[in-house]
Amino acid sequence: MSLLLNILWLIFGGFFMAVGWVMIALLMAVTIIGLPWFVAAMNMAHLSLLPFGREAVNREVLSGQEDIGTGPLGVIGNIIWFLFGGIWLALGHAFWAVVLAVTIIGIPFAFQHVKLAGLALAPIGKIVVNMDELPTARY
């Protein structure tokens, strides 16, 4: 079922938003100092390309220990990300969510765009995992 939903997702805005994530990621990589944001953006581009059956979770929750991206430096990184790339990607996902929410068939895809819009605002400290890899107790 995830395969069918992911194929339909590509048609309903997923491909365009994944390209947007990659473009922002490449822009961050060109600056050299933006390499930490490049890695986060590429992880989210991968999720934006095929979101069904996968989830972005906080690395601290998954591993049980804090790292550089989930601590205070991660918060600062997310603030910088929000200003330079996150707001534009979030607006793109919000646009697609509104367009798709008008139709009944598009509602599940609109929910995915809303989820990704939230992730676009603060992707630092997140990791993409398959749903079957998550522990049973969710936080």
N, CA, C and O atoms as CSV, one atom per row, in Angstrom:
chain,resi,resn,atom,element,x,y,z
A,1,MET,N,N,0.818,-1.188,0.000
A,1,MET,CA,C,0.000,0.000,0.000
A,1,MET,C,C,0.872,1.265,0.000
A,1,MET,O,O,0.541,2.251,-0.659
A,2,SER,N,N,1.983,1.229,0.741
A,2,SER,CA,C,2.888,2.386,0.782
A,2,SER,C,C,3.449,2.678,-0.599
A,2,SER,O,O,3.635,3.840,-0.962
A,3,LEU,N,N,3.721,1.628,-1.376
A,3,LEU,CA,C,4.272,1.824,-2.718
A,3,LEU,C,C,3.286,2.584,-3.601
A,3,LEU,O,O,3.671,3.523,-4.298
A,4,LEU,N,N,2.022,2.183,-3.574
A,4,LEU,CA,C,1.010,2.866,-4.373
A,4,LEU,C,C,0.844,4.320,-3.932
A,4,LEU,O,O,0.764,5.219,-4.768
A,5,LEU,N,N,0.791,4.548,-2.617
A,5,LEU,CA,C,0.655,5.912,-2.107
A,5,LEU,C,C,1.863,6.771,-2.469
A,5,LEU,O,O,1.713,7.949,-2.795
A,6,ASN,N,N,3.054,6.191,-2.412
A,6,ASN,CA,C,4.253,6.945,-2.772
A,6,ASN,C,C,4.289,7.292,-4.251
A,6,ASN,O,O,4.760,8.369,-4.617
A,7,ILE,N,N,3.797,6.396,-5.117
A,7,ILE,CA,C,3.725,6.705,-6.546
A,7,ILE,C,C,2.753,7.849,-6.784
A,7,ILE,O,O,3.062,8.781,-7.526
A,8,LEU,N,N,1.579,7.787,-6.161
A,8,LEU,CA,C,0.609,8.868,-6.290
A,8,LEU,C,C,1.147,10.164,-5.697
A,8,LEU,O,O,0.885,11.248,-6.217
A,9,TRP,N,N,1.893,10.047,-4.614
A,9,TRP,CA,C,2.492,11.210,-3.963
A,9,TRP,C,C,3.394,11.980,-4.920
A,9,TRP,O,O,3.371,13.210,-4.951
A,10,LEU,N,N,4.186,11.253,-5.698
A,10,LEU,CA,C,5.085,11.901,-6.650
A,10,LEU,C,C,4.308,12.756,-7.643
A,10,LEU,O,O,4.774,13.818,-8.057
A,11,ILE,N,N,3.133,12.293,-8.019
A,11,ILE,CA,C,2.287,13.040,-8.953
A,11,ILE,C,C,1.679,14.264,-8.280
A,11,ILE,O,O,1.568,15.325,-8.894
A,12,PHE,N,N,1.284,14.112,-7.010
A,12,PHE,CA,C,0.574,15.177,-6.296
A,12,PHE,C,C,1.500,16.078,-5.495
A,12,PHE,O,O,1.226,16.377,-4.333
A,13,GLY,N,N,2.584,16.508,-6.105
A,13,GLY,CA,C,3.422,17.526,-5.495
A,13,GLY,C,C,4.673,17.025,-4.810
A,13,GLY,O,O,5.553,17.828,-4.498
A,14,GLY,N,N,4.789,15.749,-4.567
A,14,GLY,CA,C,5.955,15.230,-3.857
A,14,GLY,C,C,7.250,15.411,-4.621
A,14,GLY,O,O,8.276,15.767,-4.040
A,15,PHE,N,N,7.209,15.167,-5.923
A,15,PHE,CA,C,8.411,15.314,-6.733
A,15,PHE,C,C,8.904,16.756,-6.725
A,15,PHE,O,O,10.098,17.010,-6.565
A,16,PHE,N,N,7.981,17.697,-6.897
A,16,PHE,CA,C,8.360,19.115,-6.948
A,16,PHE,C,C,8.946,19.580,-5.616
A,16,PHE,O,O,9.907,20.349,-5.595
A,17,MET,N,N,8.379,19.123,-4.523
A,17,MET,CA,C,8.898,19.537,-3.214
A,17,MET,C,C,10.232,18.858,-2.914
A,17,MET,O,O,11.094,19.458,-2.272
A,18,ALA,N,N,10.417,17.622,-3.364
A,18,ALA,CA,C,11.711,16.966,-3.179
A,18,ALA,C,C,12.794,17.713,-3.955
A,18,ALA,O,O,13.917,17.863,-3.471
A,19,VAL,N,N,12.460,18.179,-5.149
A,19,VAL,CA,C,13.407,18.991,-5.930
A,19,VAL,C,C,13.718,20.291,-5.182
A,19,VAL,O,O,14.864,20.740,-5.163
A,20,GLY,N,N,12.700,20.889,-4.570
A,20,GLY,CA,C,12.921,22.095,-3.771
A,20,GLY,C,C,13.873,21.841,-2.612
A,20,GLY,O,O,14.764,22.648,-2.346
A,21,TRP,N,N,13.684,20.715,-1.920
A,21,TRP,CA,C,14.584,20.363,-0.818
A,21,TRP,C,C,16.016,20.201,-1.323
A,21,TRP,O,O,16.957,20.676,-0.688
A,22,VAL,N,N,16.179,19.533,-2.459
A,22,VAL,CA,C,17.522,19.314,-3.001
A,22,VAL,C,C,18.151,20.643,-3.424
A,22,VAL,O,O,19.343,20.862,-3.210
A,23,MET,N,N,17.358,21.523,-4.020
A,23,MET,CA,C,17.897,22.826,-4.422
A,23,MET,C,C,18.376,23.626,-3.214
A,23,MET,O,O,19.449,24.228,-3.256
A,24,ILE,N,N,17.591,23.637,-2.141
A,24,ILE,CA,C,18.017,24.340,-0.922
A,24,ILE,C,C,19.250,23.660,-0.333
A,24,ILE,O,O,20.164,24.332,0.144
A,25,ALA,N,N,19.276,22.316,-0.365
A,25,ALA,CA,C,20.432,21.581,0.157
A,25,ALA,C,C,21.695,21.944,-0.621
A,25,ALA,O,O,22.748,22.172,-0.025
A,26,LEU,N,N,21.595,21.997,-1.931
A,26,LEU,CA,C,22.758,22.355,-2.745
A,26,LEU,C,C,23.195,23.790,-2.493
A,26,LEU,O,O,24.391,24.083,-2.474
A,27,LEU,N,N,22.243,24.675,-2.302
A,27,LEU,CA,C,22.574,26.058,-1.962
A,27,LEU,C,C,23.346,26.108,-0.644
A,27,LEU,O,O,24.306,26.867,-0.510
A,28,MET,N,N,22.928,25.299,0.321
A,28,MET,CA,C,23.637,25.254,1.609
A,28,MET,C,C,25.042,24.672,1.433
A,28,MET,O,O,25.990,25.134,2.069
A,29,ALA,N,N,25.176,23.659,0.572
A,29,ALA,CA,C,26.484,23.030,0.368
A,29,ALA,C,C,27.467,23.979,-0.300
A,29,ALA,O,O,28.661,23.935,-0.004
A,30,VAL,N,N,26.991,24.827,-1.186
A,30,VAL,CA,C,27.868,25.770,-1.889
A,30,VAL,C,C,28.506,26.747,-0.912
A,30,VAL,O,O,29.631,27.196,-1.130
A,31,THR,N,N,27.800,27.080,0.161
A,31,THR,CA,C,28.329,28.040,1.120
A,31,THR,C,C,29.403,27.458,2.023
A,31,THR,O,O,30.032,28.206,2.772
A,32,ILE,N,N,29.630,26.187,1.982
A,32,ILE,CA,C,30.584,25.445,2.803
A,32,ILE,C,C,30.170,25.453,4.277
A,32,ILE,O,O,30.096,24.386,4.887
A,33,ILE,N,N,29.901,26.604,4.861
A,33,ILE,CA,C,29.493,26.623,6.263
A,33,ILE,C,C,28.078,26.060,6.429
A,33,ILE,O,O,27.640,25.798,7.549
A,34,GLY,N,N,27.379,25.878,5.330
A,34,GLY,CA,C,26.026,25.322,5.391
A,34,GLY,C,C,25.986,23.817,5.282
A,34,GLY,O,O,24.904,23.249,5.139
A,35,LEU,N,N,27.138,23.139,5.345
A,35,LEU,CA,C,27.159,21.685,5.192
A,35,LEU,C,C,26.307,20.932,6.225
A,35,LEU,O,O,25.689,19.931,5.863
A,36,PRO,N,N,26.244,21.364,7.487
A,36,PRO,CA,C,25.348,20.648,8.409
A,36,PRO,C,C,23.878,20.729,7.970
A,36,PRO,O,O,23.117,19.780,8.158
A,37,TRP,N,N,23.490,21.854,7.393
A,37,TRP,CA,C,22.119,22.002,6.908
A,37,TRP,C,C,21.917,21.208,5.626
A,37,TRP,O,O,20.807,20.754,5.347
A,38,PHE,N,N,22.975,21.035,4.847
A,38,PHE,CA,C,22.912,20.222,3.637
A,38,PHE,C,C,22.508,18.787,3.985
A,38,PHE,O,O,21.634,18.207,3.342
A,39,VAL,N,N,23.145,18.231,4.997
A,39,VAL,CA,C,22.852,16.852,5.393
A,39,VAL,C,C,21.402,16.721,5.852
A,39,VAL,O,O,20.709,15.787,5.448
A,40,ALA,N,N,20.945,17.631,6.678
A,40,ALA,CA,C,19.558,17.588,7.156
A,40,ALA,C,C,18.581,17.759,6.000
A,40,ALA,O,O,17.564,17.069,5.940
A,41,ALA,N,N,18.883,18.673,5.081
A,41,ALA,CA,C,17.985,18.912,3.947
A,41,ALA,C,C,17.929,17.707,3.019
A,41,ALA,O,O,16.866,17.401,2.478
A,42,MET,N,N,19.039,17.023,2.823
A,42,MET,CA,C,19.026,15.834,1.968
A,42,MET,C,C,18.228,14.700,2.620
A,42,MET,O,O,17.536,13.952,1.929
A,43,ASN,N,N,18.321,14.570,3.945
A,43,ASN,CA,C,17.493,13.567,4.640
A,43,ASN,C,C,16.015,13.881,4.456
A,43,ASN,O,O,15.212,12.982,4.204
A,44,MET,N,N,15.658,15.146,4.581
A,44,MET,CA,C,14.259,15.531,4.426
A,44,MET,C,C,13.822,15.463,2.957
A,44,MET,O,O,12.650,15.210,2.678
A,45,ALA,N,N,14.745,15.686,2.018
A,45,ALA,CA,C,14.415,15.526,0.590
A,45,ALA,C,C,14.052,14.082,0.309
A,45,ALA,O,O,13.122,13.797,-0.445
A,46,HIS,N,N,14.793,13.179,0.919
A,46,HIS,CA,C,14.498,11.757,0.754
A,46,HIS,C,C,13.133,11.417,1.335
A,46,HIS,O,O,12.382,10.646,0.738
A,47,LEU,N,N,12.804,11.980,2.485
A,47,LEU,CA,C,11.486,11.769,3.082
A,47,LEU,C,C,10.405,12.431,2.234
A,47,LEU,O,O,9.321,11.872,2.066
A,48,SER,N,N,10.689,13.605,1.703
A,48,SER,CA,C,9.713,14.315,0.878
A,48,SER,C,C,9.445,13.577,-0.425
A,48,SER,O,O,8.362,13.705,-0.996
A,49,LEU,N,N,10.404,12.817,-0.895
A,49,LEU,CA,C,10.228,12.065,-2.126
A,49,LEU,C,C,9.331,10.842,-1.913
A,49,LEU,O,O,8.489,10.542,-2.758
A,50,LEU,N,N,9.502,10.145,-0.807
A,50,LEU,CA,C,8.730,8.932,-0.518
A,50,LEU,C,C,8.302,8.925,0.954
A,50,LEU,O,O,8.940,8.247,1.759
A,51,PRO,N,N,7.251,9.651,1.331
A,51,PRO,CA,C,6.921,9.805,2.749
A,51,PRO,C,C,6.085,8.690,3.364
A,51,PRO,O,O,6.114,8.502,4.580
A,52,PHE,N,N,5.348,7.953,2.554
A,52,PHE,CA,C,4.443,6.962,3.133
A,52,PHE,C,C,5.222,5.743,3.607
A,52,PHE,O,O,6.037,5.189,2.870
A,53,GLY,N,N,4.964,5.334,4.838
A,53,GLY,CA,C,5.666,4.218,5.459
A,53,GLY,C,C,6.949,4.623,6.149
A,53,GLY,O,O,7.690,3.768,6.634
A,54,ARG,N,N,7.222,5.924,6.200
A,54,ARG,CA,C,8.439,6.432,6.834
A,54,ARG,C,C,8.078,7.605,7.717
A,54,ARG,O,O,7.033,8.233,7.544
A,55,GLU,N,N,8.946,7.892,8.659
A,55,GLU,CA,C,8.687,8.959,9.637
A,55,GLU,C,C,10.012,9.619,10.010
A,55,GLU,O,O,11.052,8.962,10.063
A,56,ALA,N,N,9.962,10.912,10.266
A,56,ALA,CA,C,11.123,11.636,10.794
A,56,ALA,C,C,10.954,11.733,12.300
A,56,ALA,O,O,9.953,12.258,12.789
A,57,VAL,N,N,11.932,11.226,13.029
A,57,VAL,CA,C,11.869,11.233,14.490
A,57,VAL,C,C,13.110,11.925,15.036
A,57,VAL,O,O,14.136,12.004,14.362
A,58,ASN,N,N,13.007,12.417,16.242
A,58,ASN,CA,C,14.118,13.048,16.928
A,58,ASN,C,C,15.179,11.991,17.220
A,58,ASN,O,O,14.869,10.930,17.761
A,59,ARG,N,N,16.418,12.275,16.866
A,59,ARG,CA,C,17.498,11.307,17.100
A,59,ARG,C,C,17.671,10.997,18.577
A,59,ARG,O,O,18.017,9.872,18.938
A,60,GLU,N,N,17.435,11.977,19.432
A,60,GLU,CA,C,17.580,11.761,20.874
A,60,GLU,C,C,16.565,10.741,21.377
A,60,GLU,O,O,16.891,9.899,22.213
A,61,VAL,N,N,15.344,10.814,20.875
A,61,VAL,CA,C,14.304,9.863,21.277
A,61,VAL,C,C,14.649,8.470,20.771
A,61,VAL,O,O,14.459,7.483,21.482
A,62,LEU,N,N,15.153,8.387,19.547
A,62,LEU,CA,C,15.461,7.099,18.950
A,62,LEU,C,C,16.668,6.436,19.603
A,62,LEU,O,O,16.643,5.238,19.885
A,63,SER,N,N,17.734,7.218,19.845
A,63,SER,CA,C,18.959,6.635,20.384
A,63,SER,C,C,19.019,6.663,21.907
A,63,SER,O,O,19.760,5.888,22.512
A,64,GLY,N,N,18.255,7.540,22.523
A,64,GLY,CA,C,18.280,7.647,23.977
A,64,GLY,C,C,19.383,8.541,24.503
A,64,GLY,O,O,19.553,8.647,25.718
A,65,GLN,N,N,20.133,9.183,23.634
A,65,GLN,CA,C,21.197,10.073,24.090
A,65,GLN,C,C,21.252,11.321,23.215
A,65,GLN,O,O,20.962,11.281,22.020
A,66,GLU,N,N,21.628,12.416,23.839
A,66,GLU,CA,C,21.702,13.700,23.142
A,66,GLU,C,C,22.952,13.738,22.272
A,66,GLU,O,O,23.990,13.187,22.638
A,67,ASP,N,N,22.847,14.390,21.122
A,67,ASP,CA,C,24.018,14.624,20.283
A,67,ASP,C,C,24.056,16.095,19.891
A,67,ASP,O,O,23.246,16.888,20.372
A,68,ILE,N,N,24.976,16.457,19.033
A,68,ILE,CA,C,25.164,17.872,18.704
A,68,ILE,C,C,23.932,18.478,18.025
A,68,ILE,O,O,23.661,19.666,18.195
A,69,GLY,N,N,23.188,17.682,17.262
A,69,GLY,CA,C,22.019,18.201,16.568
A,69,GLY,C,C,20.765,18.267,17.419
A,69,GLY,O,O,19.813,18.961,17.062
A,70,THR,N,N,20.751,17.556,18.540
A,70,THR,CA,C,19.555,17.557,19.384
A,70,THR,C,C,19.707,18.430,20.619
A,70,THR,O,O,18.763,18.581,21.395
A,71,GLY,N,N,20.882,19.003,20.804
A,71,GLY,CA,C,21.122,19.863,21.960
A,71,GLY,C,C,20.961,21.333,21.615
A,71,GLY,O,O,20.274,21.680,20.654
A,72,PRO,N,N,21.595,22.197,22.399
A,72,PRO,CA,C,21.484,23.645,22.174
A,72,PRO,C,C,21.992,24.088,20.801
A,72,PRO,O,O,21.429,25.009,20.209
A,73,LEU,N,N,23.041,23.453,20.288
A,73,LEU,CA,C,23.528,23.820,18.954
A,73,LEU,C,C,22.508,23.454,17.874
A,73,LEU,O,O,22.417,24.130,16.849
A,74,GLY,N,N,21.749,22.392,18.104
A,74,GLY,CA,C,20.690,22.022,17.173
A,74,GLY,C,C,19.583,23.062,17.133
A,74,GLY,O,O,19.023,23.340,16.072
A,75,VAL,N,N,19.270,23.631,18.277
A,75,VAL,CA,C,18.252,24.701,18.328
A,75,VAL,C,C,18.735,25.919,17.542
A,75,VAL,O,O,17.980,26.500,16.764
A,76,ILE,N,N,19.988,26.299,17.748
A,76,ILE,CA,C,20.555,27.424,17.006
A,76,ILE,C,C,20.568,27.105,15.508
A,76,ILE,O,O,20.249,27.961,14.683
A,77,GLY,N,N,20.936,25.873,15.165
A,77,GLY,CA,C,20.939,25.451,13.768
A,77,GLY,C,C,19.556,25.520,13.145
A,77,GLY,O,O,19.415,25.933,11.994
A,78,ASN,N,N,18.526,25.118,13.894
A,78,ASN,CA,C,17.163,25.188,13.382
A,78,ASN,C,C,16.690,26.625,13.194
A,78,ASN,O,O,15.936,26.913,12.264
A,79,ILE,N,N,17.125,27.520,14.063
A,79,ILE,CA,C,16.763,28.941,13.909
A,79,ILE,C,C,17.379,29.500,12.625
A,79,ILE,O,O,16.712,30.192,11.856
A,80,ILE,N,N,18.650,29.194,12.405
A,80,ILE,CA,C,19.320,29.655,11.184
A,80,ILE,C,C,18.665,29.028,9.957
A,80,ILE,O,O,18.431,29.706,8.957
A,81,TRP,N,N,18.371,27.734,10.039
A,81,TRP,CA,C,17.705,27.029,8.940
A,81,TRP,C,C,16.350,27.671,8.620
A,81,TRP,O,O,16.020,27.881,7.453
A,82,PHE,N,N,15.578,27.979,9.647
A,82,PHE,CA,C,14.261,28.585,9.465
A,82,PHE,C,C,14.369,29.867,8.654
A,82,PHE,O,O,13.568,30.105,7.751
A,83,LEU,N,N,15.350,30.684,8.974
A,83,LEU,CA,C,15.494,31.977,8.311
A,83,LEU,C,C,15.933,31.856,6.853
A,83,LEU,O,O,15.486,32.630,6.006
A,84,PHE,N,N,16.807,30.886,6.552
A,84,PHE,CA,C,17.398,30.832,5.217
A,84,PHE,C,C,16.764,29.812,4.282
A,84,PHE,O,O,16.885,29.956,3.065
A,85,GLY,N,N,16.104,28.804,4.792
A,85,GLY,CA,C,15.534,27.809,3.893
A,85,GLY,C,C,14.204,27.247,4.334
A,85,GLY,O,O,13.354,26.923,3.505
A,86,GLY,N,N,14.022,27.132,5.620
A,86,GLY,CA,C,12.852,26.446,6.140
A,86,GLY,C,C,11.531,27.112,5.833
A,86,GLY,O,O,10.551,26.439,5.516
A,87,ILE,N,N,11.496,28.415,5.922
A,87,ILE,CA,C,10.233,29.119,5.711
A,87,ILE,C,C,9.746,28.926,4.279
A,87,ILE,O,O,8.543,28.794,4.053
A,88,TRP,N,N,10.658,28.908,3.309
A,88,TRP,CA,C,10.263,28.773,1.909
A,88,TRP,C,C,9.765,27.369,1.608
A,88,TRP,O,O,8.793,27.191,0.875
A,89,LEU,N,N,10.430,26.378,2.173
A,89,LEU,CA,C,9.973,24.995,1.965
A,89,LEU,C,C,8.646,24.756,2.676
A,89,LEU,O,O,7.777,24.059,2.153
A,90,ALA,N,N,8.490,25.324,3.853
A,90,ALA,CA,C,7.226,25.174,4.583
A,90,ALA,C,C,6.078,25.815,3.810
A,90,ALA,O,O,4.978,25.266,3.757
A,91,LEU,N,N,6.333,26.969,3.216
A,91,LEU,CA,C,5.301,27.623,2.406
A,91,LEU,C,C,4.955,26.791,1.172
A,91,LEU,O,O,3.789,26.719,0.784
A,92,GLY,N,N,5.944,26.169,0.560
A,92,GLY,CA,C,5.690,25.291,-0.583
A,92,GLY,C,C,4.822,24.108,-0.206
A,92,GLY,O,O,3.876,23.771,-0.918
A,93,HIS,N,N,5.148,23.468,0.929
A,93,HIS,CA,C,4.334,22.341,1.405
A,93,HIS,C,C,2.936,22.813,1.786
A,93,HIS,O,O,1.956,22.111,1.533
A,94,ALA,N,N,2.835,23.986,2.386
A,94,ALA,CA,C,1.511,24.512,2.750
A,94,ALA,C,C,0.673,24.791,1.497
A,94,ALA,O,O,-0.530,24.532,1.486
A,95,PHE,N,N,1.298,25.310,0.457
A,95,PHE,CA,C,0.590,25.542,-0.809
A,95,PHE,C,C,0.017,24.243,-1.343
A,95,PHE,O,O,-1.166,24.174,-1.676
A,96,TRP,N,N,0.853,23.205,-1.428
A,96,TRP,CA,C,0.381,21.915,-1.937
A,96,TRP,C,C,-0.688,21.326,-1.038
A,96,TRP,O,O,-1.624,20.697,-1.531
A,97,ALA,N,N,-0.574,21.513,0.265
A,97,ALA,CA,C,-1.584,20.987,1.196
A,97,ALA,C,C,-2.936,21.636,0.935
A,97,ALA,O,O,-3.954,20.946,0.918
A,98,VAL,N,N,-2.965,22.937,0.732
A,98,VAL,CA,C,-4.226,23.635,0.469
A,98,VAL,C,C,-4.820,23.176,-0.860
A,98,VAL,O,O,-6.020,22.916,-0.953
A,99,VAL,N,N,-3.982,23.077,-1.879
A,99,VAL,CA,C,-4.459,22.640,-3.196
A,99,VAL,C,C,-5.050,21.239,-3.118
A,99,VAL,O,O,-6.109,20.979,-3.689
A,100,LEU,N,N,-4.376,20.338,-2.419
A,100,LEU,CA,C,-4.833,18.952,-2.357
A,100,LEU,C,C,-6.005,18.750,-1.404
A,100,LEU,O,O,-6.803,17.833,-1.597
A,101,ALA,N,N,-6.120,19.585,-0.386
A,101,ALA,CA,C,-7.206,19.424,0.592
A,101,ALA,C,C,-8.569,19.746,-0.008
A,101,ALA,O,O,-9.597,19.372,0.558
A,102,VAL,N,N,-8.590,20.425,-1.133
A,102,VAL,CA,C,-9.853,20.765,-1.788
A,102,VAL,C,C,-10.550,19.506,-2.303
A,102,VAL,O,O,-11.779,19.452,-2.352
A,103,THR,N,N,-9.775,18.500,-2.686
A,103,THR,CA,C,-10.361,17.266,-3.199
A,103,THR,C,C,-10.363,16.199,-2.110
A,103,THR,O,O,-9.496,16.191,-1.237
A,104,ILE,N,N,-11.319,15.323,-2.168
A,104,ILE,CA,C,-11.391,14.241,-1.178
A,104,ILE,C,C,-10.225,13.278,-1.351
A,104,ILE,O,O,-9.639,12.819,-0.370
A,105,ILE,N,N,-9.894,12.978,-2.586
A,105,ILE,CA,C,-8.797,12.044,-2.848
A,105,ILE,C,C,-7.465,12.620,-2.373
A,105,ILE,O,O,-6.580,11.865,-1.971
A,106,GLY,N,N,-7.309,13.933,-2.411
A,106,GLY,CA,C,-6.048,14.562,-2.053
A,106,GLY,C,C,-5.828,14.765,-0.571
A,106,GLY,O,O,-4.741,15.180,-0.169
A,107,ILE,N,N,-6.829,14.485,0.261
A,107,ILE,CA,C,-6.698,14.758,1.703
A,107,ILE,C,C,-5.532,14.012,2.353
A,107,ILE,O,O,-4.791,14.634,3.114
A,108,PRO,N,N,-5.324,12.703,2.097
A,108,PRO,CA,C,-4.161,12.050,2.724
A,108,PRO,C,C,-2.836,12.685,2.307
A,108,PRO,O,O,-1.893,12.751,3.095
A,109,PHE,N,N,-2.776,13.150,1.063
A,109,PHE,CA,C,-1.560,13.793,0.578
A,109,PHE,C,C,-1.404,15.182,1.199
A,109,PHE,O,O,-0.287,15.627,1.467
A,110,ALA,N,N,-2.516,15.853,1.423
A,110,ALA,CA,C,-2.472,17.156,2.094
A,110,ALA,C,C,-1.925,16.996,3.513
A,110,ALA,O,O,-1.133,17.822,3.969
A,111,PHE,N,N,-2.345,15.935,4.216
A,111,PHE,CA,C,-1.824,15.692,5.566
A,111,PHE,C,C,-0.314,15.457,5.537
A,111,PHE,O,O,0.399,15.925,6.425
A,112,GLN,N,N,0.178,14.743,4.533
A,112,GLN,CA,C,1.621,14.527,4.424
A,112,GLN,C,C,2.348,15.855,4.191
A,112,GLN,O,O,3.414,16.094,4.759
A,113,HIS,N,N,1.766,16.710,3.357
A,113,HIS,CA,C,2.391,18.019,3.112
A,113,HIS,C,C,2.407,18.867,4.380
A,113,HIS,O,O,3.373,19.587,4.630
A,114,VAL,N,N,1.343,18.789,5.183
A,114,VAL,CA,C,1.316,19.534,6.449
A,114,VAL,C,C,2.402,19.008,7.386
A,114,VAL,O,O,3.094,19.787,8.042
A,115,LYS,N,N,2.548,17.685,7.447
A,115,LYS,CA,C,3.595,17.083,8.281
A,115,LYS,C,C,4.975,17.546,7.815
A,115,LYS,O,O,5.823,17.901,8.633
A,116,LEU,N,N,5.194,17.541,6.507
A,116,LEU,CA,C,6.484,17.957,5.971
A,116,LEU,C,C,6.712,19.463,6.122
A,116,LEU,O,O,7.853,19.905,6.250
A,117,ALA,N,N,5.639,20.249,6.107
A,117,ALA,CA,C,5.782,21.693,6.346
A,117,ALA,C,C,6.298,21.932,7.755
A,117,ALA,O,O,7.147,22.799,7.961
A,118,GLY,N,N,5.805,21.184,8.719
A,118,GLY,CA,C,6.305,21.304,10.087
A,118,GLY,C,C,7.761,20.891,10.185
A,118,GLY,O,O,8.546,21.528,10.887
A,119,LEU,N,N,8.122,19.827,9.484
A,119,LEU,CA,C,9.519,19.384,9.479
A,119,LEU,C,C,10.423,20.387,8.769
A,119,LEU,O,O,11.594,20.531,9.122
A,120,ALA,N,N,9.885,21.076,7.775
A,120,ALA,CA,C,10.683,22.060,7.045
A,120,ALA,C,C,11.115,23.206,7.940
A,120,ALA,O,O,12.128,23.854,7.675
A,121,LEU,N,N,10.372,23.457,8.975
A,121,LEU,CA,C,10.711,24.559,9.875
A,121,LEU,C,C,11.874,24.220,10.797
A,121,LEU,O,O,12.609,25.116,11.211
A,122,ALA,N,N,12.056,22.929,11.129
A,122,ALA,CA,C,13.127,22.541,12.052
A,122,ALA,C,C,13.584,21.109,11.791
A,122,ALA,O,O,13.203,20.206,12.536
A,123,PRO,N,N,14.400,20.873,10.741
A,123,PRO,CA,C,14.826,19.500,10.434
A,123,PRO,C,C,16.081,19.029,11.168
A,123,PRO,O,O,16.379,17.834,11.176
A,124,ILE,N,N,16.817,19.952,11.781
A,124,ILE,CA,C,18.068,19.579,12.445
A,124,ILE,C,C,17.741,18.704,13.661
A,124,ILE,O,O,16.855,19.029,14.451
A,125,GLY,N,N,18.463,17.601,13.798
A,125,GLY,CA,C,18.250,16.693,14.922
A,125,GLY,C,C,17.248,15.594,14.633
A,125,GLY,O,O,16.915,14.812,15.524
A,126,LYS,N,N,16.760,15.520,13.403
A,126,LYS,CA,C,15.790,14.497,13.021
A,126,LYS,C,C,16.475,13.445,12.146
A,126,LYS,O,O,17.466,13.725,11.473
A,127,ILE,N,N,15.930,12.249,12.173
A,127,ILE,CA,C,16.400,11.164,11.315
A,127,ILE,C,C,15.173,10.483,10.728
A,127,ILE,O,O,14.141,10.368,11.388
A,128,VAL,N,N,15.291,10.040,9.501
A,128,VAL,CA,C,14.191,9.387,8.807
A,128,VAL,C,C,14.329,7.877,8.997
A,128,VAL,O,O,15.379,7.298,8.720
A,129,VAL,N,N,13.256,7.251,9.472
A,129,VAL,CA,C,13.244,5.803,9.687
A,129,VAL,C,C,11.983,5.211,9.082
A,129,VAL,O,O,10.974,5.894,8.912
A,130,ASN,N,N,12.061,3.930,8.760
A,130,ASN,CA,C,10.869,3.213,8.324
A,130,ASN,C,C,9.968,2.992,9.522
A,130,ASN,O,O,10.445,2.815,10.642
A,131,MET,N,N,8.670,3.004,9.287
A,131,MET,CA,C,7.711,2.854,10.383
A,131,MET,C,C,7.893,1.527,11.122
A,131,MET,O,O,7.676,1.464,12.332
A,132,ASP,N,N,8.285,0.475,10.418
A,132,ASP,CA,C,8.456,-0.810,11.080
A,132,ASP,C,C,9.722,-0.866,11.935
A,132,ASP,O,O,9.886,-1.803,12.717
A,133,GLU,N,N,10.614,0.109,11.807
A,133,GLU,CA,C,11.819,0.170,12.632
A,133,GLU,C,C,11.618,0.937,13.931
A,133,GLU,O,O,12.469,0.891,14.819
A,134,LEU,N,N,10.492,1.645,14.045
A,134,LEU,CA,C,10.245,2.435,15.258
A,134,LEU,C,C,9.893,1.520,16.413
A,134,LEU,O,O,9.252,0.489,16.212
A,135,PRO,N,N,10.306,1.885,17.636
A,135,PRO,CA,C,9.871,1.134,18.795
A,135,PRO,C,C,8.354,1.225,18.959
A,135,PRO,O,O,7.728,2.164,18.467
A,136,THR,N,N,7.776,0.263,19.644
A,136,THR,CA,C,6.316,0.240,19.785
A,136,THR,C,C,5.809,1.408,20.616
A,136,THR,O,O,4.732,1.933,20.332
A,137,ALA,N,N,6.542,1.826,21.621
A,137,ALA,CA,C,6.131,2.974,22.430
A,137,ALA,C,C,6.583,4.237,21.728
A,137,ALA,O,O,7.784,4.469,21.588
A,138,ARG,N,N,5.645,5.057,21.285
A,138,ARG,CA,C,5.975,6.275,20.556
A,138,ARG,C,C,5.863,7.471,21.491
A,138,ARG,O,O,4.993,7.517,22.360
A,139,TYR,N,N,6.749,8.431,21.302
A,139,TYR,CA,C,6.792,9.602,22.167
A,139,TYR,C,C,6.102,10.746,21.515
A,139,TYR,O,O,6.030,11.832,22.090
